[in-house]
Amino acid sequence: MEKNVGIERILLIMKHYKLSQRQFALKTGMNPQTFNSMIIRDYELRLSVIASILQAFPEVRIEW
């Protein structure tokens, strides 16, 4: 089963910056266990998650 687009993009950001799931979660202000569940269960991204990613990584464009 393929990951949804939002999760795929998170994984690409993590790979680009060489971040573990825990490192990414902490950098974006998310609870590492919650973030891990979000990745494993392939949840749709909430607006608050997208906002925290854009704040932590301002070079990432929302249109991407």
C-alpha positions in Angstrom: 0.0 0.0 0.0 1.4 3.4 -1.0 1.7 6.2 1.5 -0.4 9.3 1.1 1.2 12.4 -0.5 1.6 14.3 2.7 3.4 11.4 4.4 5.6 10.8 1.3 6.7 14.5 1.4 7.5 14.2 5.1 9.7 11.2 4.4 11.4 13.1 1.6 12.1 16.1 4.0 13.5 13.6 6.6 15.7 12.0 4.0 17.0 15.3 2.7 17.9 16.6 6.1 19.0 13.1 7.3 16.6 13.2 10.3 15.2 10.2 12.2 11.5 10.2 12.9 12.3 11.3 16.5 14.5 14.1 15.3 11.9 15.3 12.9 9.1 15.1 15.5 11.1 17.1 18.0 12.2 19.7 15.4 8.6 20.3 14.4 7.2 20.3 18.0 5.4 17.0 17.7 5.3 14.2 20.2 7.6 11.5 18.8 5.2 8.6 19.6 2.3 10.5 18.0 4.4 11.3 14.9 5.5 7.6 14.7 1.8 6.5 14.8 0.9 9.1 12.1 3.6 7.7 9.8 2.8 4.0 10.5 -1.0 4.5 10.1 -0.7 6.8 7.1 -2.9 9.5 8.6 -4.0 12.5 6.5 -2.0 15.5 7.7 -3.9 18.1 9.8 -3.4 21.8 9.1 -1.6 22.1 12.5 1.0 19.5 11.4 1.6 21.2 8.1 2.0 24.6 9.8 4.5 23.2 12.3 6.5 21.7 9.4 6.5 25.0 7.5 7.6 26.8 10.6 10.5 24.4 11.3 11.5 24.2 7.6 10.8 27.7 6.1 12.6 26.7 2.9 9.8 24.1 2.2 7.1 25.6 0.0 3.5 24.9 0.9 2.7 24.5 -2.8 5.1 21.5 -3.0 
